[in-house]
Amino acid sequence: LGKHGKKENLSGRSVRLKPVAIQSLSELERVRLQEVAYNRLHQDYDLGCQITIPKDGQKRKKSLRRKLDSLAKEKNKDKDNAPQAFGISLSQVIANDRTHRQRQEGQRLDPIPREEHKDSSDLVSSILQFATKRPTKELSSSNSSLSSTSETANESTSPNTPEAAPRARRRGGMSVDSITDLDDNQSRLLEALQLSLPAETPSKKEKHRDKRLSLNPIYRQVPRVVDSCCQHLEKYGLQTVGIFRVGSSKKRVRQLREEFDRGVDVQLDEEHSVHDVAALLKEFLRDMPDPLLTKELYTAFINTMLMEPEDQQIATQLLVYLLPPCNSDTLHRLLEFLHTVAQHAHDGYDKDGQEVTGNKMTSINLATIFGPNLLHKQKSSDKEFSVQSSARAEESTAVIAVVQRMIATFEDLFMVSPDLQNEVLMSLLETDPDVVDYLLRRKASQCQVVSCLPMTITPL
């Protein structure tokens, strides 16, 4: 393992790492990246507060009050009438979206991409035949807990969101999806083939957590309502003056909200008001039980504004790496959209030379609107606000500044440097050297090769 992002695999071939989007990393790498980012924040940056890695919304321990409230709601409400999108944890929204898509398709959701069905089914068949010749071994229970918090690849996947590499292009004979594939235990491969979606890990087996993590990228986890709203506004609302500021029809917004909450296949088109859709998006973010940037990281994000300008962006980026994948992917989609809106804020000219009126929504205006919904500790009452109005005013200014910086730099915010990738791989090398070799071979196979020396791969 060399310096400057250049690494050697076990075959002696060298691979020069390059900056990559966080979505292109495998599930295992993303978990290790959280740990690396956590350590760097503690070692290199003094944010003046305790930092914890946020947990997935569904894995949080409920307080006694919340448990009692949940029981009361279950008694008074039919399970089928429970909200599907608004006012529930982000991971549960994504799980509901998977169920919705499964119901639409009329068949069991298969986490393996359609173009890989033939290859993978042949592989499973061969494994089953092989398994019958060996003593029966019990499969891991992680199959039964297969990611109720995850989502399949969206049909409208962002160009910046890579999909898992086709198995035919992977090197090393048989492709693998989790560390367990690398062991001499073929019965575990059936489990691994289903792990391109993140699996929940039993807390009792935390020390074996990495064994069940996929070696493939996690499919993008963005709620259907968020993606639908962003797509609609990108298509119909970029030239709308005062988007997000102009009032909407409360009746129509409530109707749209109820349809998403019932699991209706809502198709937003030109007949829907831009202002109604904009209000719906704001409502979704406002009603999340835990803000997108999480309560755990609230103070840390705020305190980045006290740092030197050159350190602010790096510290913010490291904090983003701590977010659960569903929060990170949803944040990326939202910031991508807000960045596009800000690019159309000022007056300009179209390709025919005609003047086009800007929407007037600069990054500071957008951050002012969205900041309080994305980053907060708790929604306080008016009485609490009046008592601490001065302190809250300062925090509000910091929230706006943090979100504005995120909107302006969203493309860099989700990139992972070769230096950090190197640290992630070094961490894996200590526990799973075969995994590092496999990941390096896959990274090399996905890179185009230009005039290079023997045994050296240099990506463009």
N, C-alpha and C positions, 0 to 999 in steps of 0.2 A: 504494500500500500504506500503509494508515493505522495508527495506534496503537490500543490497546485492543481488539485482535482484530478490527478492522473493516477489510476489504480491498475494493479495487475491482478488478473484472476488466477485461479489455480493451474491454468493451462499455460501460463507464462505470457498470455496476450495482454497488452495494456489497453486501457480504455480511458479516454480523456472525457471527463464529465463536463457537461455544459448546464447552464441554468434551465430548469424545467418548471412547468406549472405544477402546483401541488396536487392537482387532480390526476396527474399522470403517475404519481407515486403509488406503489402498492399499499394495501391496507396496513401491512406490517410496517412499511417504511413510514407511513403517516403517524402511526402510534409511536414509533421510535423518534420521529421528528418532534413530537410533542415533548418527549423527555429531554431531547437535546436543547430545544428552545427554552424549556423550563430551567435547565441548568445554566444556560448562557445568561438568561435574565437575572438569575441570582448572583452569578459570578462577575458579570461585566456591567450591569446596570443597577443603580440604586433607585428603585421606584418608591421607596419609602412606605411600602405596605407589604402585607403577606400575599403571595401569589399561589393560587391553587389551580390545577388543571380541571376545567369544568367537566362535569359528567353529562352523559346523554340525559335528556329530560325524563325519559321513562325509567331511568335507573336511580333517580333521586329518591331518598327516603322521605316519605310523607310525614309531616308533623301529625300529632294526634288530632288537632283541629281539622286539618285537611282530610284525614281519614274519615272523621265523623261526617264532614260535609259530603265526601264522596259516597258514603253509605246512604246518606239522606237522599242524594240525587238519584242513586240507583233504585231506591224504593219508590220515588215519585215519578220516575221517568223510565220509559221502556228503553231497553238497550239499543233497539233499532233506531230510536229517536235521538240518540246521543249525537252531539255535534261532530261533524266529520272534518272540519277545517278551522273554525274560529274558537278561540278561548281554550285550546288544548295544547299539549306539548308539541313542539315541532316534529319530534320523532314519531309521535302518534299520528300526526297529520300525514306524514309520508307513508306510514304503515297503512293508513286508510286509503291513500291514493293507490297503493299496490293492490289492495282488495278491490278497489273500484275498477282498476285495469283488468284484474283477473276476472271480475264479473263480466266485463265487456267482452273479453276474449272467449268466455265460456269454457275455459279449461284451466287446469292448474298452471300457475305462473312458473315458468322455467327460467331460473337465473342465468342460464347459458345462452348467449346471443344466438339468434335463429340461424345465422350462417354457419354456426359451429355445431348445430344439432347432429349432422351426419357423422362428423369425425368423433364427437364425444360419445355418441350412442354406440359406435363401433368399439370405442375404447372401453366403455362400461361393460359391453358384452364380453370382450376378451378378458376383462378383470374378473367378471362373474364366473367365467369358465375356469379361470386360474384359481379362483377362491375355492371352488368345489373340490379341488385336489389338495387343499391344505386344511389343517384343523380350523374349525370355526372360531373366529375371534369376535368379541362383542364390539360393535361399532360405537363410536363416541356419541354421547348424548347431545352433542352440539347440533346435530341434525334437527332435533325436535325444537330447538330454540332459534332456528334459522332466521335471524334478523327480522323481527317484527318491526324494527325501526328503520328499515332500509327501503330503497326504491330501485326499480329497474331503470335501465337507461331510457331517458325520455326520447320520444320521437323527434323532438325539436332540440336536441342536444346542441349546446353552444359549440361553435367552431373551436373554442379554446379548451373544450373538455374532451380529452382523448378517450377513445374506447379501448377496451382490452385488446392486446395484440392477438391476431388470429393464431391459432395453435400451429398452423402449417408453417408459420414464419419463425417459430421459436426453435432455438437450437437445443441440442442435448438429448436427442432421442425422444423421450416422453416428456410432454409438458407437465408442469405441476402448478397447483393453485395454492397450496399451503405447505408449511414446513413439514407437516406429517407425511407429505408425498416423498420427501427425501429420505425417510426412514425405510428400512427393509420390512415394511408391513403393508402389503398391498391392499388389505381390507380397508385401510384408512383412506385410500384414494377415492372411494365412493363419496366419502364425506368431503374431501377436498374439492371435488368437481363442483360442489354446490356452493363454494365459498367465494365467488366473485362478488357476493353481497356480504356486507359486514355481519358477523355473527355475534350474538350476545355471549358473554363469557360468565360462567358461574363464579361467583365471588369466592367460593371455597377452593377453587383451583386457580387462583390468581397467578401463582407462580408459573403455571403452565399456559398462561393466557396467549402468549405469542404462538404456541403450537397450533392454535385454531384460527389464526389470522391469515387472510388470503395473501398470496403473492401476486395478485392481479390488482389493478386499480379498482377502486370502489365506483360503482355506477353513480352518476350525479344524483344527489338527493336534494331536490328543489320541489317544494309543494306545488301542486297543480294550479292552485289559485294564484300564487305569486307569478309563476311562469306565464299563465294565461293573461294576467293583467299587464305584465311587462311587454309581452308580445303585442297586445292590443294597442297600448300607448305608444310603442315604437312605430307602429304602422299608421296610427290615426292621430296621435296627439303631439308629435314633436313640434309642430308649428302653432299649437294652441297657446295663446297668450295667457299667462297666469295659471297654467296647469298646476294642480294641487292647491291653488289659492282660491279659485272660483268655487262657489257653492254648488252642491249637487242635489239631486232629488232623493230625499231620505227614504221615500217609499220605494223607489226603484233600487236603491242600494240595499235596502233591507230584503227585497225580493231576491236579488242576486246572492246575497249572503245566505239566505235560507236554502237556495238551490244548491250552493256548494256544500252547505252543511248536511243536506239530505243525500249527497253523493250523486246529484244529477250531473249528467255530462254537459256542462255549460259551454256553449260555443260563443265567445265574445266576437262580435263582428261590427261592421260600420253602423249598424242600427243602434248599438249601445253608445250612450253618451260618454265622451272622454272623461268628463268630470265625475260621472258615476263610477267608472272603473278606477279612476285615481283615488276616489274616496274609499272604495272597497279595499284597495291595496293598503292604504293607510290604516284602515280598521283592522285588517289582519295583523299587521305589525304591532299596532297598539294593544290588541287584545291577547297577544301571546303571554302565557303565564310567566315565562322567563324571557327577557329581551334577547334579541339575536346575538348581541355581544356579551351576554350573560351577566348576572349579578356578581358572580365571583370576580370577574375581571374589571368591574366598574372603576374602582379606585385606581387600579394600575393604568387603565387607558387614560383616565383623567390626569394622572401624574406624569404622563409622557410630555405634557405641555410644559412641565417645569424643567425639562432637560434641554441640553444644547440642541440647536436645530439639526445638526448632522446626526445626532443620536435619536431624535424623535422618530424618524421613519423606520430605523432598524428595530427599535424597541416595539413600535406598533406592529411591525411585521412579525416579530417573534410572538407577540400576544395573539395575533391572528392564528398562528400555527397551533396555539393551545386549544382553539375552539374544536368542538366535536365536528366530524365531517358534515353532518346535516346543517349545522350552523354555518360552517365555512362555505359550503357549496351555495347555500341560499344567499349568504352575504355577497358572494362573488356575483351571482346573477343580479342581485339588486343594485350593487355598485356599478356593474357594467351598464345597466339601464340608466341609472342616474347620471353617469358620466356622459352617456349619449344625449340625454336631455340637456345637460349643461353645455354641450357642444353646439346646441341649437338655440342658445339663450339670446344671442345678439342678431341684429338684422344682417341680412346678407343677400346674395344673388344666386338664382338658380342657374342651370346650365344654359338657359335661353337668355340670360342677362336680366331677367325680371327680378325686381326687389322682393325679398321674402322677409316677412316680419318675424323677428325672433320671439321665443316664448317667454323671455325675461327671467327665466329660472336659472340663475347662475349657481355655481356650486355652493356658495354661501347661503343663498336662499333655500336651496334644497336641503342643506345640512340643518338649517334652522327649523325646517318642517319635520324632517325625518329623525334628526339627532335624538330628541327626547324619547322617541319610540324604540330606537335601536340600543340606547345606552342609558340605563337608569338602575338605581338600587331598588326602589319600590315606589309605587304610585301613592304619594302622600295626599292627605286631605288638605283643604284650603287652610284650616287652622294651623296645621303643621308648617305649611308653606309660609304663612305670615310671620310665624315665630322665627323662622330661620331664613327669611327672605334674602338677606345679604349674602350669606354663605351659598345659598342655592343659586343666586344670580351668578356668582363666580363659577360655580360648577356648570351651570347652563352654558356659559360662554365657552368653557373648556370642552364640553360635549360637542358643541357646534364646531369648534376648531378641529377636534379629532375626526369627526365625520366628514368635514370638508376636505381634510387632507386625504382621507380614504377615497373619496370620490375622485379627487384629482390624480391620485397615484394608484388606482385600483389595478392597473396592469402589472405594475411591479410588486404590488402587495402580496400577490399569490404566487410569485416565482420563488423557487428555492435555489440558492446559489450552490455552485460546486463545492464550496467550503463546507456548507451545512450537509450536503449529501455525503461528503467524505466522512463527516463526523457520525452520521447515521450508520453508514456502512462499517465504520470502525467499531461502533457499538455492537452491531450484529456479528462482526467477526469474532468477538469474544465469546459469544454463545452459540452461533450457528454459522461456521465458515462455509458450509455447503450452500447455504442460502445466499451468502454474498457472492459466491462464484456463479450461482444461477442468475441472480439479479444483474450481475455485470455482463454475463453472456447475453441476456435479453436486451439490456441497454445497447450493447454493441450491435446486435442483430437489427435493432430498430433504427440505427444511425446509417446514413448514407456514407460511403467510404470514398475518399478522394485519394490521389496519389500518396500512398503510405508505405512505410517500410514493412518488411515481413514481421508478422506477429504484433503489429501495431494498428490500432483503429483510431482514426481521427475524424470525428463527426464534423459536418459542415457547420 
